[in-house]
């Protein structure tokens, strides 16, 4: 039997632990984004820019569906981390057992809702007629498999709670290879277009979920559950709901704000939609180090608060912030020097490359506050600050909707306002997240008995 990897983050050098924990997640997140990038590259180059626009027009909507479920995975991970920091192994297992009910239930509900209401929502988003049916087909296939995403993210969150960021990586790499092969076969050989890309993505996600679950059950002692661990525990279910609902609302509100912005984008036509799709894929890739560092900060915070070590949490936050600044400056320089060339990877249309190249330079100016959103918000999440989880999501809604109403009215900005809306929303959200951390309320939260 393989030996599981478990990391106690309550001891050792803070920077070393954060980097060591982040790197496997970074690689995993990059491969996860690789799904989307491969979809876009294959569709943009072999099916056409309208098909690329159709896939891009569904990204915010799909994110909304996934975020509803993934909040419960995040809540489970935070609760497990705090019990792990307390060295209470029995309660760690009880959390795993009780999480099954919430994860499966939410996955099933969201899958049904997404299938029933996608057409109406895409109509409300002003999706252009010439890409509407492809967009609807893509989102229905992808969201029909949302249960696989929920299960994988749930198990991955539990493993990360125990300090294991390596195991999920292995299965994401395998899934990414399956996804690429599936895209090439279904699009280039069977000419299935957008449907083929969606089917390949769902199949790859299902394989990563199943394999990760089997491996965790086989190797990790915390997943060796008994019947008593599955007994519904009122305290744990309530705690998980108390965390999961605001965390899910946080992601869903962010997704809603992106949907509102997508509605604005769709008014400018296929070239702007395609350019925004390409810049979004690039930004998703840029955000992966921030996201990985954020998840490391959440686990680091939760374990150390479980061990009642507040000073260590502060040191971890400070060192994560330094890493954000350094990386942001490097990436901003790259975008200004090579923006057009990077956009050209996705599509070779001259108009789309011109728009996307300039757009990515605009948003790169806001990378530092974007990175601090991840670090500060994840620190709050690790502490179990569920109130702020909802508030921070609401801030992004206000930012994107508010700036959309104002900036699109400025004639000199035109469609460039789309990317200024994104950057300014990152700026105000980052400032509020850092202010919440400085306020210090997270120090007084206790999730565990």
C-alpha positions as CSV (number, residue, x, y, z in Angstrom):
1,X,0.0,0.0,0.0
2,X,1.3,3.5,-0.9
3,X,2.3,5.8,1.9
4,X,0.0,8.9,2.1
5,X,1.5,12.4,2.2
6,X,0.4,14.4,5.2
7,X,1.9,17.8,6.2
8,X,1.6,19.5,9.6
9,X,1.8,23.2,8.9
10,X,1.9,24.2,12.5
11,X,5.7,23.7,12.6
12,X,8.5,24.7,10.3
13,X,9.5,27.7,8.2
14,X,6.4,29.6,7.1
15,X,7.7,30.6,3.6
16,X,9.0,27.2,2.9
17,X,5.8,25.5,3.9
18,X,3.7,27.9,1.8
19,X,5.8,27.5,-1.3
20,X,6.1,23.7,-0.9
21,X,2.4,23.4,-0.4
22,X,1.6,25.8,-3.3
23,X,3.8,24.3,-6.0
24,X,1.8,21.0,-6.5
25,X,-1.5,23.0,-6.5
26,X,0.0,25.4,-8.9
27,X,0.9,22.7,-11.3
28,X,-2.5,21.1,-10.8
29,X,-4.3,24.4,-11.3
30,X,-2.3,25.1,-14.5
31,X,-3.3,21.7,-15.8
32,X,-6.9,22.4,-14.8
33,X,-6.8,25.6,-16.8
34,X,-5.1,23.7,-19.5
35,X,-8.5,22.1,-20.1
36,X,-10.0,25.4,-20.9
37,X,-7.1,26.6,-22.9
38,X,-7.0,23.5,-25.0
39,X,-10.7,23.9,-25.6
40,X,-10.2,27.5,-26.7
41,X,-7.2,26.8,-28.9
42,X,-8.7,23.8,-30.7
43,X,-12.1,25.5,-31.2
44,X,-10.6,28.8,-32.2
45,X,-8.2,27.3,-34.7
46,X,-10.1,24.3,-36.1
47,X,-13.8,25.3,-35.7
48,X,-13.8,29.1,-35.9
49,X,-14.0,32.3,-34.0
50,X,-17.8,32.0,-33.6
51,X,-17.3,28.7,-31.9
52,X,-14.6,30.2,-29.7
53,X,-17.0,33.0,-28.8
54,X,-19.7,30.4,-28.0
55,X,-17.4,28.6,-25.5
56,X,-16.4,32.0,-24.0
57,X,-19.9,33.2,-23.6
58,X,-20.7,30.3,-21.2
59,X,-17.6,30.6,-19.0
60,X,-19.2,32.9,-16.4
61,X,-22.4,30.9,-16.3
62,X,-20.5,27.6,-15.8
63,X,-18.4,29.2,-13.1
64,X,-21.6,30.2,-11.3
65,X,-22.9,26.6,-11.2
66,X,-19.6,25.2,-10.0
67,X,-19.2,27.9,-7.3
68,X,-22.5,27.0,-5.7
69,X,-21.1,23.5,-5.0
70,X,-17.5,24.2,-4.4
71,X,-18.3,26.4,-1.4
72,X,-19.2,23.3,0.6
73,X,-15.9,21.6,-0.4
74,X,-14.1,24.7,0.9
75,X,-16.1,24.7,4.1
76,X,-15.3,21.0,4.7
77,X,-11.6,21.6,4.1
78,X,-11.5,24.5,6.6
79,X,-13.3,22.5,9.3
80,X,-11.0,19.5,8.8
81,X,-7.9,21.7,8.9
82,X,-8.8,23.1,12.3
83,X,-9.5,19.7,13.8
84,X,-6.2,18.4,12.2
85,X,-4.4,21.4,13.9
86,X,-6.0,20.3,17.2
87,X,-4.7,16.7,16.6
88,X,-8.3,15.5,16.9
89,X,-8.2,12.6,14.4
90,X,-11.7,11.2,15.2
91,X,-13.4,14.5,14.4
92,X,-11.4,14.8,11.2
93,X,-13.0,11.5,10.1
94,X,-16.4,12.6,11.2
95,X,-16.1,15.7,9.0
96,X,-15.3,13.5,6.0
97,X,-18.2,11.2,6.6
98,X,-20.7,14.0,7.1
99,X,-19.5,15.9,4.1
100,X,-20.7,13.2,1.7
101,X,-24.4,14.2,2.3
102,X,-23.8,17.8,1.5
103,X,-21.5,17.4,-1.5
104,X,-23.6,14.8,-3.3
105,X,-26.8,16.7,-2.5
106,X,-25.5,20.0,-3.8
107,X,-24.0,18.4,-6.9
108,X,-27.3,16.8,-7.8
109,X,-29.4,19.9,-7.3
110,X,-27.1,22.2,-9.2
111,X,-26.8,19.8,-12.1
112,X,-30.6,19.6,-12.5
113,X,-31.0,23.4,-12.1
114,X,-28.3,24.1,-14.7
115,X,-29.9,21.8,-17.3
116,X,-33.4,23.3,-16.8
117,X,-32.5,27.0,-16.9
118,X,-29.4,27.5,-19.1
119,X,-31.4,28.5,-22.2
120,X,-33.3,31.2,-20.3
121,X,-30.1,32.6,-18.7
122,X,-28.2,32.7,-22.0
123,X,-31.1,34.7,-23.5
124,X,-30.9,37.1,-20.6
125,X,-27.2,37.5,-21.2
126,X,-27.9,38.8,-24.7
127,X,-25.9,35.9,-26.3
128,X,-25.7,36.6,-30.0
129,X,-28.0,34.5,-32.2
130,X,-25.3,33.1,-34.4
131,X,-23.5,31.5,-31.4
132,X,-26.5,30.8,-29.1
133,X,-27.1,27.2,-29.9
134,X,-23.5,26.2,-29.6
135,X,-23.2,28.1,-26.3
136,X,-26.3,26.3,-25.0
137,X,-25.1,22.9,-26.1
138,X,-21.7,23.4,-24.5
139,X,-23.0,24.6,-21.1
140,X,-25.6,21.9,-20.9
141,X,-23.1,19.1,-21.5
142,X,-20.5,20.6,-19.1
143,X,-23.0,21.4,-16.4
144,X,-24.6,18.0,-16.8
145,X,-21.3,16.6,-15.4
146,X,-21.0,19.1,-12.5
147,X,-21.2,16.2,-10.0
148,X,-17.8,15.0,-11.1
149,X,-16.3,18.5,-10.5
150,X,-18.0,18.6,-7.0
151,X,-16.6,15.2,-6.0
152,X,-13.1,15.9,-7.2
153,X,-13.0,19.3,-5.5
154,X,-14.4,17.8,-2.3
155,X,-11.8,15.1,-2.1
156,X,-9.1,17.5,-3.1
157,X,-10.2,20.0,-0.4
158,X,-10.1,17.2,2.2
159,X,-6.6,16.1,1.2
160,X,-5.3,19.7,1.2
161,X,-6.8,20.1,4.7
162,X,-4.4,17.3,5.8
163,X,-1.5,19.1,4.0
164,X,-1.5,16.8,1.0
165,X,-1.5,19.0,-2.2
166,X,0.3,16.3,-4.2
167,X,-2.2,13.6,-4.7
168,X,-4.8,15.7,-6.5
169,X,-2.1,16.9,-8.8
170,X,-1.3,13.4,-10.1
171,X,-4.9,12.8,-11.2
172,X,-5.3,16.2,-12.7
173,X,-2.3,15.6,-14.9
174,X,-3.8,12.3,-16.1
175,X,-7.1,14.0,-16.7
176,X,-5.5,16.8,-18.7
177,X,-3.9,14.3,-21.0
178,X,-7.2,12.5,-21.4
179,X,-8.9,15.9,-22.1
180,X,-6.4,16.8,-24.8
181,X,-6.7,13.4,-26.5
182,X,-10.5,13.6,-26.3
183,X,-10.5,17.1,-27.8
184,X,-8.3,16.1,-30.7
185,X,-10.2,12.9,-31.5
186,X,-13.8,14.3,-31.1
187,X,-13.1,17.6,-33.0
188,X,-10.5,16.6,-35.6
189,X,-11.5,13.0,-36.3
190,X,-15.3,13.0,-35.6
191,X,-15.9,16.7,-36.3
192,X,-18.2,17.1,-33.3
193,X,-17.2,20.8,-32.8
194,X,-18.3,22.4,-29.6
195,X,-20.1,19.3,-28.4
196,X,-16.9,17.2,-28.7
197,X,-14.9,19.7,-26.6
198,X,-17.6,19.6,-23.9
199,X,-17.8,15.8,-23.8
200,X,-14.0,15.5,-23.6
201,X,-13.9,17.9,-20.7
202,X,-16.7,16.1,-18.7
203,X,-15.1,12.7,-19.3
204,X,-11.7,14.0,-18.1
205,X,-13.2,15.5,-15.0
206,X,-15.1,12.3,-14.2
207,X,-11.9,10.3,-14.5
208,X,-10.0,12.6,-12.2
209,X,-12.8,12.5,-9.6
210,X,-13.1,8.7,-9.5
211,X,-9.4,8.0,-9.5
212,X,-8.7,10.5,-6.7
213,X,-11.5,9.1,-4.5
214,X,-10.2,5.5,-5.0
215,X,-6.6,6.4,-4.3
216,X,-7.6,8.4,-1.1
217,X,-9.6,5.4,0.2
218,X,-6.8,3.0,-0.5
219,X,-3.9,5.0,1.0
220,X,-4.9,7.7,3.5
221,X,-5.7,6.5,7.0
222,X,-8.1,9.4,7.6
223,X,-10.3,8.0,4.9
224,X,-10.5,4.6,6.6
225,X,-14.0,5.4,7.9
226,X,-16.3,3.3,10.1
227,X,-20.0,3.3,10.1
228,X,-20.0,5.7,13.1
229,X,-18.2,8.3,11.1
230,X,-21.1,8.5,8.6
231,X,-23.6,9.1,11.4
232,X,-25.2,12.5,10.8
233,X,-23.6,14.9,13.4
234,X,-25.8,18.0,14.0
235,X,-22.9,20.1,15.1
236,X,-20.7,19.3,12.1
237,X,-23.5,19.6,9.5
238,X,-24.5,23.0,11.0
239,X,-20.8,24.1,10.9
240,X,-20.4,22.9,7.4
241,X,-23.6,24.7,6.3
242,X,-22.5,27.8,8.2
243,X,-19.3,27.8,6.2
244,X,-20.5,26.2,2.9
245,X,-23.4,28.5,2.2
246,X,-21.4,31.8,2.5
247,X,-18.4,30.3,0.7
248,X,-20.7,29.1,-2.1
249,X,-22.5,32.5,-2.1
250,X,-19.1,34.2,-2.4
251,X,-18.2,32.3,-5.5
252,X,-21.7,32.5,-6.9
253,X,-21.8,36.3,-6.4
254,X,-18.4,36.6,-8.1
255,X,-19.8,34.5,-10.9
256,X,-23.0,36.7,-11.1
257,X,-20.8,39.8,-11.4
258,X,-18.9,38.1,-14.2
259,X,-22.2,37.1,-15.9
260,X,-23.3,40.8,-15.7
261,X,-20.1,41.8,-17.3
262,X,-20.5,39.1,-20.0
263,X,-23.9,40.6,-20.8
264,X,-22.1,43.9,-21.5
265,X,-19.4,42.2,-23.5
266,X,-21.9,40.5,-25.7
267,X,-23.2,43.8,-27.0
268,X,-19.9,44.5,-28.7
269,X,-20.0,41.6,-31.1
270,X,-18.0,38.5,-31.9
271,X,-14.5,40.1,-32.1
272,X,-14.7,41.6,-28.6
273,X,-16.3,38.4,-27.2
274,X,-13.4,36.3,-28.7
275,X,-10.8,38.8,-27.5
276,X,-12.3,38.7,-24.0
277,X,-12.4,34.9,-24.1
278,X,-8.7,34.8,-24.9
279,X,-7.7,37.4,-22.3
280,X,-9.8,35.6,-19.7
281,X,-8.0,32.3,-20.4
282,X,-4.7,34.1,-20.0
283,X,-5.8,35.8,-16.8
284,X,-7.1,32.5,-15.4
285,X,-3.6,31.1,-16.0
286,X,-1.9,34.1,-14.4
287,X,-4.2,33.7,-11.4
288,X,-3.2,30.2,-10.7
289,X,-0.1,31.1,-8.6
290,X,-2.4,33.5,-6.6
291,X,-5.0,30.8,-6.2
292,X,-2.5,28.2,-5.2
293,X,-0.9,30.5,-2.6
294,X,-4.4,31.4,-1.4
295,X,-5.3,27.8,-0.8
296,X,-2.0,27.2,0.9
297,X,-2.7,30.3,3.1
298,X,-6.2,28.9,3.9
299,X,-4.9,25.6,5.1
300,X,-2.0,27.2,6.9
301,X,-4.3,29.6,8.7
302,X,-6.9,26.9,9.6
303,X,-4.3,24.4,11.0
304,X,-2.5,27.1,13.0
305,X,-5.7,28.6,14.4
306,X,-6.7,25.0,15.4
307,X,-3.4,24.9,17.3
308,X,-4.1,28.4,18.7
309,X,-1.0,30.0,17.1
310,X,-2.1,33.5,15.9
311,X,1.4,34.9,15.5
312,X,2.3,32.2,13.1
313,X,-0.7,33.0,11.0
314,X,0.4,36.7,10.8
315,X,3.9,35.7,9.6
316,X,2.4,33.5,7.0
317,X,0.2,36.3,5.7
318,X,3.1,38.7,5.5
319,X,5.3,36.3,3.6
320,X,2.6,35.3,1.2
321,X,2.0,39.0,0.4
322,X,5.7,39.4,-0.5
323,X,5.4,36.5,-3.0
324,X,2.4,38.1,-4.5
325,X,4.1,41.4,-5.2
326,X,7.2,39.8,-6.8
327,X,5.2,37.6,-9.1
328,X,2.8,40.4,-10.1
329,X,5.6,42.6,-11.2
330,X,7.1,39.8,-13.3
331,X,3.8,39.0,-15.0
332,X,3.0,42.6,-15.7
333,X,6.3,43.0,-17.5
334,X,5.6,39.9,-19.6
335,X,2.2,41.1,-20.7
336,X,3.5,44.5,-21.8
337,X,6.3,43.0,-23.8
338,X,4.6,40.0,-25.4
339,X,0.8,40.6,-25.1
340,X,0.0,40.3,-28.8
341,X,2.0,37.2,-29.3
342,X,0.3,35.5,-26.3
343,X,-3.2,36.3,-27.7
344,X,-2.1,34.9,-31.1
345,X,-1.8,31.5,-29.5
346,X,-5.6,31.4,-29.2
347,X,-6.7,33.0,-32.5
348,X,-5.0,34.4,-35.5
349,X,-7.6,37.0,-36.5
350,X,-5.9,40.4,-36.7
351,X,-8.8,42.3,-35.1
352,X,-9.1,40.0,-32.2
353,X,-5.3,40.0,-31.7
354,X,-5.2,43.8,-31.6
355,X,-8.0,44.1,-29.1
356,X,-6.7,41.3,-26.9
357,X,-3.1,42.5,-26.9
358,X,-4.0,45.9,-25.7
359,X,-6.6,44.6,-23.2
360,X,-4.2,42.3,-21.4
361,X,-1.8,45.2,-20.9
362,X,-4.7,47.1,-19.2
363,X,-5.6,44.4,-16.7
364,X,-2.0,43.5,-15.9
365,X,-1.6,46.9,-14.1
366,X,-4.0,45.5,-11.5
367,X,-2.3,42.2,-10.8
368,X,-1.0,43.2,-7.3
369,X,-4.5,43.9,-5.8
370,X,-5.7,40.8,-7.6
371,X,-3.1,38.6,-5.9
372,X,-3.9,40.2,-2.5
373,X,-7.6,39.3,-2.9
374,X,-6.5,35.6,-2.9
375,X,-4.2,35.8,0.0
376,X,-6.3,38.0,2.3
377,X,-9.6,36.3,1.4
378,X,-8.1,32.9,1.8
379,X,-6.7,33.8,5.2
380,X,-10.2,34.9,6.3
381,X,-11.7,31.7,4.8
382,X,-9.1,29.6,6.7
383,X,-10.2,31.3,9.9
384,X,-13.8,30.6,9.1
385,X,-14.9,34.2,8.6
386,X,-18.0,33.2,6.8
387,X,-19.6,36.7,7.1
388,X,-16.8,38.3,5.1
389,X,-16.9,35.5,2.6
390,X,-20.3,36.7,1.6
391,X,-19.3,40.4,1.9
392,X,-16.3,40.0,-0.4
393,X,-18.4,38.3,-3.1
394,X,-21.0,41.1,-2.8
395,X,-18.2,43.7,-3.3
396,X,-17.3,42.1,-6.6
397,X,-20.9,42.3,-7.7
398,X,-21.1,46.0,-6.8
399,X,-17.8,46.7,-8.5
400,X,-18.5,44.9,-11.8
401,X,-22.1,46.1,-12.0
402,X,-21.4,49.6,-10.8
403,X,-18.4,50.2,-13.1
404,X,-20.3,48.6,-16.0
405,X,-23.0,51.2,-15.6
406,X,-20.5,54.0,-15.5
407,X,-17.7,53.2,-17.8
408,X,-19.7,51.9,-20.8
409,X,-21.3,55.4,-20.9
410,X,-17.9,57.0,-21.5
411,X,-17.6,57.3,-25.4
412,X,-13.8,57.5,-25.3
413,X,-13.5,54.1,-23.7
414,X,-15.8,52.1,-25.9
415,X,-15.3,48.4,-25.6
416,X,-12.0,49.0,-23.7
417,X,-14.2,49.7,-20.7
418,X,-14.8,46.0,-20.3
419,X,-11.2,45.5,-19.2
420,X,-11.1,48.6,-17.1
421,X,-14.2,47.3,-15.3
422,X,-12.3,44.1,-14.5
423,X,-9.2,45.9,-13.2
424,X,-11.0,48.4,-11.0
425,X,-13.1,45.7,-9.5
426,X,-9.9,43.8,-8.5
427,X,-8.6,47.0,-7.0
428,X,-11.5,47.8,-4.7
429,X,-12.0,44.2,-3.7
430,X,-8.3,43.8,-2.9
431,X,-8.3,46.9,-0.7
432,X,-11.4,45.8,1.2
433,X,-9.9,42.3,1.8
434,X,-6.7,43.7,3.2
435,X,-8.7,46.0,5.4
436,X,-10.7,43.1,6.8
437,X,-7.5,41.2,7.6
438,X,-6.0,44.3,9.4
439,X,-9.2,44.7,11.4
440,X,-8.3,41.4,13.1
441,X,-11.8,39.9,13.7
442,X,-10.5,36.6,12.3
443,X,-8.4,36.1,15.5
444,X,-11.5,35.6,17.6
445,X,-13.4,33.0,15.4
446,X,-13.6,29.4,16.7
447,X,-15.2,26.7,14.5
448,X,-14.4,23.6,16.5
449,X,-15.7,22.5,19.9
